[in-house]
Amino acid sequence: MPRRNKRKAKGAEPGTLGAGGGKGGPGENWGGEHMRQAPTPLIAVNPDRTLIAVAFGTEVRVYDTETGALATLASVCAFDAAAAAAREGGADAPDASRWHTDAIRALRFDSTGASMCTAGDDKLARVWRVEKADVTTPASAGVVPSPRTLTCVRCARLPKKACAAAFFSAADGAVAAFADKFGDVHGLPVTETQIKGEEEKTTFDEATYLLGHCCSIITDACAVSGETKRLLATADRDFKIRVARLPDTTSTILNPEIGVPEIQSFCHGHAAFVACVAAVPSTVCDAYVVSGGGDGAAKLWRCEDGEEAGSVTLAPPRPKKVEESPAAGDDDDDGDDQKGVSEKGKAHVVMASGEAPREAVDAPAVVAVAVAKNGDVYASVEERDGHVAKLRVETRRQGASASDASRLSLELVEWVDLRGAGVEGVPSSLHYDETSKELVGVCERKCVPRDGDDGATTEAAVFFALGPVDAADASFDRARCSRALAVAGMAEASTGVSLGDAMRKRSYDEQRREERKKQRNDFKSGGASLSNL
């Protein structure tokens, strides 16, 4: 399969790293740096809940629940080694303790807990190997086992900023998939890089192009396991979820001439951008996903044919308002013409791509979902501070075949108040831990700036909720874990826009449209003119 994006990630000179903030092609800046989404805290938990990872801004931390300490992050990648050597030589190179130099947008563990991945606005995609715990050191009196180590074994520079990631398995191994803001998905193997020669010691790994969304920003991704097939679901800004059927082997998947060409289905039904997507465990139903969107709805989908099996509206639409150009002579003091950010409560009129344009619904977005093995679904919604919605995948027609989507439904059970667990804001990332039967999540909270925080006034707040009072792992100090993972936000966190404002396409009248076209890079460089736009 030919590559749609011909530009490859180029290697860097020893000890250098692009900031990833420059202007580029479609989707590069999500509508411009003035529409840059504020960094949000992310959380990931490995399957046996021995490691909990949090990323916020440029920092990622991993907490070892068995030792009660932060895990060690290391690297065997050529680029990191070159950067370390450059620092020793006095060059201005990135500090290895900062594995990313811009906001991290993706953080995941694989289904086995053997690998973790991170990616972000610096265009770096990293795959981390989780080293095995030290079983030779007994946890006897006076002896504390060393914290776990995670080693970066792959580091690739993507053509565009990363916005989502997922692991999926094949018959002969696993692949880490990274989606970028151009709508492309790239893959990296999870095995360690094998350096073949001197010329490869300072370069990045090369990620393989797998599939594309035709210039639509991808918002989330998840792997879906069916009885007879492996699937990858990727959600995007244009109201849809693309379900791709994965080849059987990693050698086929990572072959740049093949990639992932087969489309299983498209899921159409959201009336705004799709913000998040999560697979429903096979213990509940075969090859289904749950999604949340900017239309305030959570939906259940059958991946086989993209049929909608259930829908719940968690937030009503906001009143509609159309943005107009300022009248001649107006000073436009509110700065909206420059910032591109609407007042809270204003709706954005959106036209979806495709043959049947329609007007988008503007509602508080469903920003995160987590699905338990018993079919319970937890969802967080913008403007619902300290709460999550509890839904359930229900069987409403007994005796129907497993392939019959009408036998299932998605029902709202209740709104759960998490303020007693210390949750102040909207949870930006959720995980249901099957080991402790707890909902683990993270949200952003205000804090007093600390030394070295560069003016940051927020931090990541990890919470544990809904678990049984007499938890078997009562020895696990949750408060200590939360303190260790209280990553300080970037100073610019308060200046970025919300997920909803960043993802909703704006509609302008003719005058504003012509003014904005003049600011396009291709127009400035003479590559386009108003007559042919």
N, C-alpha and C positions, 0 to 999 in steps of 0.2 A: 504494500500500500504506500503510495508516494506521500512524502511529508507535505502538509499544507503550509507549515511555517518553515521556510528554507533556512532561516537564520539559526545557527547552532550556538549553544552556549560556549563562549570562548574561554580558554584558560587565561589565568591571570599571571602577571609577573610575580616573582617570589615576594611575599609579604604585602601584597596589595589586594584590595577588595573593593569593588564598586559599591556605592551606597545603595544602588537600586532605586534611587528616587528621581532619576532623570526622565525626561519626557520621551515618549516613543510612539508606537503604533496604537491601533484601536485597543481600547480597554486598558491601556497602560496605567492610567491614573484614576480609573473609575470616574471619569468625567472631569478630571483635573485635580491638582493638588488641593484646591480649595474645597473639594468634596472628599477629601481623604477621611476614611472611616477611623474613628477613634480606636486605639488599641483596646481590646477587651480581654479579660482573664479567661484562660482555657484550662481544662482539667482532663486528665486521662488516668485511668486506674488499670493495672494489669489484672489478669483473670483471677489470681488468688489473693488479690488485695495486699500483696507484700510491698508494692511500689505505688506511690501516688505522685504524679507529675503535675506541675502547674507552670504555665507560661503566661507572662504578662509583659507587654512591651518587648524589650530585647532580651529579657532574662528567662531562663528555664531552670527550674529546680525539681529534683526528684527526691522524695522522702522514703526512706527505708523503714517500714513499719515494724520490722522485726528487731532492728537495732535502735530505733528511735533517733536516727540521725539522717542527715542529708547524704544521699548517694554521691559518689565521685563520678564526674564526667571527664572522659579522656578521649583521645583520638589517635587513629593510626592512618589518617588520610594524608595524602601528599601535600595538599594545600596547607593544612594546619601545621605540618612539619616545616614547610617552607616559611610560613609566617613566623614560627618560633625562631627559626634560624635568622630571619631578617631582624627580629627584635634584638637578638643577641649581638647582631652586628651594628646596632644603633639605628636601624631604619624605623620609620614611622609605620608600624604594622599593627593590625588589630590584635587585641589581647585575647588569648585563647580562652580566657574565662568568660568572655562574651562571645558565645558561639554564633550569635546573630547580631547584626549591626542595625537592624530596623525591626519594626513590630513583627512579632511571631503571630501567624494567622492559622497555623495547623499544628496539632499535637495529638498523636495517637500511639497506642500500644497495639500489637497484633493479637490475634485470638489465642496464641499460645503463650504470650508474655515473653517471648524470646527477643523481640525487637520493638523499638520505638522510633518514631519519625517526628521531625520538626521542619517547618518551612515558614517563610514569611516575606515581608516586603523587601528584604535585601536580595531576593531571588535565589537564596540558597536553599537547597533541599538536602536534609541530612537524614541518614539512617543510622540508628544506634543499636548496637548489640548489647543485650542485657547479660552480663556475666553471671555465672552461677554463684549461688551463695557459698561462703566458706564453711564447709561442714567439718573441717578438720579442727576448728577451734571450738571447744565445748563451751556452752553458755553456763558455765559453773560459777561458783562464788568467786568474785573478783575478776572474772574474765568476761569481757564484752566483745562479741564478734565484730569484725570490721564491717562498715557499711558496704553495700553492694557497689559495683562499678558498672557504668554504662559507657561503652566505647563506640565512638563514631567511626563506622567502617565504610561509609559512602558519603561523599559530599559533591553535589552537582550544582552548577549554576544554571538556572532556568532562563529562558528567553524573556519571560515577564514575571511580575510579582506573583508569588504563590498565594492561594486563598483557601485551599482545602487539600486534604490528604486522606488516604485509606490504604490498608493492607488487604491483599487478597491472595488466596492460595491456588496453586496449580498442582498437578500430579507429582511434579518433581521439585517443588520448592515454593517460595513465596515471593511476591513482588510488592514494592511500595509504590503507590500511584500518587502523583502530585498534580493538582489542577492549578492553572494560572489564570490571570485576569484577561487573557486573550481568548479563553475558552478551550485551551488545549490541555490534555492530560498526558503527563510523561511518567515513565516507569523506571525504577531502579531496582536491581537485585538486592537482597538483604545480606548477601555474602560479602566478605571482606575484599577490598580492591587488591588485585594482584599487579604489582608494579613490574613492568617488563623491561624497562630501559631507563637511562638517565633522562631522556627527553620527557618522560611521563611523571617525573618526581615533583613537578611544580604545577601540574594541571589539575583541573577538576575532573571528576568522573563525568561521563556523558550519559545523560538521561535519554531514554528512547521515547519517541513520540508514539502514543498509543491511540488516541482518538481526539475528536474536536467537537465543539459546540458552535462552530461558525461565528466566532467573534462575540458570543454571549458570555458574560462573566459567570463562571461556575461558583456557586456559593457553598456547596457541601458535597460529600461523597461517602458512600459506604459499600461494603461488599455484602452480597446476598447469596446464601447457599441454598440451592434447590435440590430436589431428590436426584435429578439427572443432569443438572447444569450448574455452572458457576456464573454469577452475574455481578456487574458493577453498576450501581445506580449513582448518577451525577445530577445534581439539581442546579438550576441556573436562574439568571435574572429575568429571562423571558418566559416565566410562568410555568415551566415544564420540568419534568424529570426524564432523563435519557437512561434507559436500561440497556447495557451492552452485554452481550454473551461472550464470555472469556474463552480463549483457546485452552487446550488441555495442558500444555507444557510452557514453562518459562522461556524456553529457547524460542518458541513460536511467538509468545507475547512480546519478548524483548528484541525480536527481529525487526529492524526499522523498515523493512520492506513489507511487513505483514501487520504488526501491531494488533489492535483489537477492532477489526472492521465490521463485525456483525452486530446489528442492532436488534435486540429482542423486542423492545417496545418503547413507546413514549407515553408518559402519564400526563395528560392534559386535564385541567380542572381548576387549578388555582387561578384566582383573578388578580394576582400580583406576583411579584418575585417569590421564588421558593427559597426560604431562608435556611432550612435544615432538613435533613433526611436521616432516618435510622432504620436498620433492618429489624423486622419482627423475628424473634427466635423461631427456629423450626419446630420447637416444642409446642408452639401455638398454631402456626399455619406455615405452609410451604411457599417460600419465595414471595413474601409480602414486605412492604416498607410503609413507614409512617412518616409524613412530612408536615412541616409547618411553614406558613407563608406570610407575606406582607399584607394579605387580605384578612388576617386575624383568624384563619381557619387551620385546623389540624385535619389531615386526611389519611385514609388507609387505601393502599393501592395493591393490586395484584400485578406482579412484575411480568407474568407470562404474556399478557396482552395489554397492560396499561389500564385496565378497568378500575374505576373508583369503587371501592367496597364500602366506604363510610366517610362521613365528614361531620365535624363539630365546629361551630363558630365560637371562638373563645374571646373575641373582641369585636364589637360593632364598628362599622365604618365611621370615619370622621366626616363632618360636613365638607362638601366639595367647594373649592374655590379655584378660580382660574387666574394664573399669573399674567399680568399685563405689563407692557412696557411703560416706563415712567413718562408722563406727559412732557412735551417739549418745554424746556426751561426748568424742569424739576431738578433738584439737587440730588435726589435719591439718597438721602442721608442715612437710610437704614443699612446701606451697604449691600443690599441683597443682590444688586447687579454684579458686584465683584465676588461676593462670597458664595452665591448660589445656594444658600441655606434658607429655607422658609421658616416663618414663625411657627411655633408649635401649634398644631391644629390645622394648618393649611394642608390641603390635599394637592397632590401632584397628578396631573393628567398624563397617562401613559398610553402609548400605542404599542401593542405587542408586535413582534416580528412575525412574519408568516402571511398566509393568504387571507386571513380573517382578522384584521386589526380590531381591537376592542379597547374600551376604557377600563383602566385598572381600578380596583377597589383600594382605597387608602384607609388602612386600619392599623392599630398597634400590631406589630409583627410577632409571630410565634418564633422566638429566637433559638430555642434549644429543645430537643426531645430526647428522652431515654426510655428504653423499652425493657421490661423485666420478662423473665422466662414464663411467668404465669399469665402474660398478656396485659399486665398493667402498663400504662403509658404515662409518663410525667412530662409536662410541657411548661415552659416559662414564657411569659408574654410581656412585651414592652408595656410600661406604665402600670404594671401590677407588682409593685415592690413588695418583697417579702412573701410572695405566694407562688405556688405552682398549681397547675390544673392536673388532676388525676383522672385519666381516662382508662378505658378498658376495651380490648378487642374481644367482642362477644360473639358467641355462636348462636344465631337466632333461628337457624333451620336445622334441626337435628336430622341426621340421616342423609344429608346432601353430600355430594362428592367433594373431595378436597379441592378440586379445581373450580368449584362453583363459588364465585365471589359473592353472590347474593346470600350465601349462608352466613357471612360474617358482617359485623357492623362495628363501628367505633362509637362508644357511648361516653358521655361525661359523667363521672362518678361524683366528684366534689372538687372544690377549691381548697387546697391545703395551706394553712397559715404556718409559715416557717419562721416567723419573727421570734418565736420562743427559742429557736435554734441559733439566734443571732444573725439572721439574714435580713439585711437592711434594704438592699436594692433588688434589681431584677437579676436572677441567676443567668449568667451568660453561657454556662456550659454545665451539663448534667451527666451523671453516670449512675446507673443502678447497680449496686454491688450485691451479687448473688450470695457471696460468702457470709456477709453480716446482715443481709436483707435491709440495707440502708440506702437511702438516696444520698449520693455524694455530689456536691456541686461547688461552684465558685461564683462569686459576684464581686463587683467593685464597691469599695467603701472608702469614705473619706478618712484621711489620717493626717497626723502632724508631720510635716516634712522632716526627714532625717538627713544627717550629714551625707553628702555625696549623692543625694537624690535629684539634684538639678531642678529643684522647685516642684517635684512631684508631690501632689497632695492626695493621691489615692493609692490603694494597695489591693492586692487580691485577698479575698476573705473566703477561705475554705470552710464548708459546713457539712455536717453529718446529721441527717434527719430521718424520721419515720422508722428507725430500727427498733427492735425489741428492747425493753428496758433491761432485761437480764441477758444481755448479749454475752455469748460464750467467750468473746475476745475482750472482756472488760479490761484486761491488762493494757490494751492499746490506748495510749494517751492521745485522745483526739485533740485536746486543746494544745498540746505540744506540737502535734502535727500541723495544726492551723497556724501556729506562730512561726514554725519553720518555713512554711510555704507562703507567708505573707509578702509576696514579691511586690516591691514598689513599682508603681506605674511610671510611664514616661512623662516628662514635663508637658508634652504636647497632648496628653490624653484628654485634657479638659478643652482643648481647642478643636479637636476633630469632631465630625458629625456622627450622629447615631447610625445604626445599621439601616434603619428605614430611609433616612435622608440620603445615605450613600448609595443605596440600591435603586431607589425609585428614579426612573427617567423623568426628566422635566419637560414640560411642553411650553413653548413660547409663541408669541404672536409673530407676525412676519418681520416687524422692525427689529425685535430682539434677536430673531433667528439670523438675520443678515449681519447684525453687529457681532454675533458670536462666531459666525463663519470667518470673519476677518481675522479672528484671533487664532484660527487653526494653524498648526505648524506647516501643513502642506500648502496653505494659502500664502503664508508669510514667505516661504521659500520659492514661491512661483510655480509650485506644482499643481495648483488648481486656481480657478477663477470663479467669480460669482456667477458667471454666465453658464457654467457647466455643473454647478452644484445643485 
